[in-house]
Amino acid sequence: MSLIQLEQTSKRKSNIFRKCNECNRKRKTLDENHQICHVCYKIKKFFKSSGNKVIDDFIRHTQVNYALRKSGKIEIVPYNQFKNIEFIAEGGFSKIYKATWVDGPIGNWDMIKSDDWKITRYNNNYTVVLKRLSDSKNITSKELNELKVFCQIYSNIKYRYAGDNISNYFGITQDPITNDIIIIMPYYNSDGSYIGDLGISKSATECTDNNNENYGIIPYMAPEIFQGQKYTKASDIYSFGMIMWEFMTGRRPFWDRNHDIELIIKICDGLRPQIVTNAPEGYVELMKECWHSDPEKRPTAPDLRSKVRGIWNNEEKNFENNNPTKIIKSLDIGPVSKNNPGAIYKSRPLSHMIQSAISLRNSRSLSIDKRKFDDNSVDGIDDNDQKLNASLDYFTKEIELYINKSSKQSQNNEYITKEFDIDINNLV
């Protein structure tokens, strides 16, 4: 091959692999006259617009950036594809419905060639869950966080096994009447456990200074959150401890209490759900570690996984030896027919309530400290050395009794001395 031919071949190759105007990546373009790669070209042919630029940009991003993966991509689906829609439940930011998807979701996005896809769908009339986001017609990119987390997990090689325990996300649809955004998810109705809501999940390094509002469900929130600290991995472990209690009892934590300022104060002061039944060996101890008041003394996620696996394996051996843990029957375990109306298990803004609770708690603490100081200052008693268990009122009453009954001095002196001896022996 001549030098001229080599130069022409090299030039043709450099023209084929150029920066794409759509994805800004250096990929094989259609031809010398198109500055768009094969992947983006196919996506543009396949893509259906939702009419919402924020959603369209996000969907296109997943399909372009995760083009070589079989999962992690989502699609836009017309609302008329769903039938038999029935309400299931409601959360703080969404309503959940069960529905039938006529065509069914995409099962595999196979890149059979560098320039083509083979899309395989599941069965027709596929049962799914529709998660309607409240007041979402003007949704922003930031509010699509749940879908972003899902795509990041499925696109990251180090999380490839985590996807087995995280709910899939098939796509997005939109109610033509309210314009609310609806996320399409699988309907799980068999054995297995999945993380089904990534709505407020964030990277541990992500800063939230721009949003000072605290959202949550009081019984599952760690005490340090109520005291002004940010959500951390340790606060997630605390929440997991509450879920462990729920698994053990079949009831939600603090189901019989009002979820108000007083409960926040009591949680900060160390209140936790009562241990009302037994569990496999090590379970209760691990649960208590998770909800420890000191975040530093809670187990880490790897520790938690290791210990839970150990408890599971030990119980499996007990079962094989016909010696499984016998759960003690109690009226305090099992579902309750009706929760306290003041027990609210929907995520809600709590910043104002938290501020009021901490202010009241601090006020009470100052009042108690003042009473202690006054009590310990009587008759010049040194607060650093002595502290009487009896109150000042009781002390004064005994002195008056001694003075007013001088005719029975011997008897009263003996009695008062006894009282003083008891108090002095209990000094702390």
Secondary structure, 3 states (H helix, E strand, C coil): CCHHHHHHHHHHHHHHEEECCCCCCEEEECCCCCCCEHHHHHHHHHCCCCCCHHHHHHHHHHHHHCCCCCCCCCEECCHHHEEEEEEEEECCCEEEEEEEECCCCEEEEEEEECCEEEEEECCCCEEEEEEEECCCCCCCCHHHHHHHHHHHHHHCHHHCCHHHHECCCCEEEECCCCCCEEEEEECCCCCCCCECCCCCCCCCCCCCCCCCCCEECHHHCCHHHHCCCCCCHHHHHHHHHHHHHHHHHCCCCCCCCCCCHHHHHHHHCCCCCCCCCCCCCCHHHHHHHHCCCCHHHCCCHHHHHHHHHHHHHHHHHHHHCCCCCCCCCCCCCCCCCCCCCCCCCCCEECHHHHHHHHHHHHHHHHHHHHHHHHHHCHHHCCCCCCCCCCCHHHHHHHHHHHHHCHHHHHHHHHHHHHHHHHHHHCCC
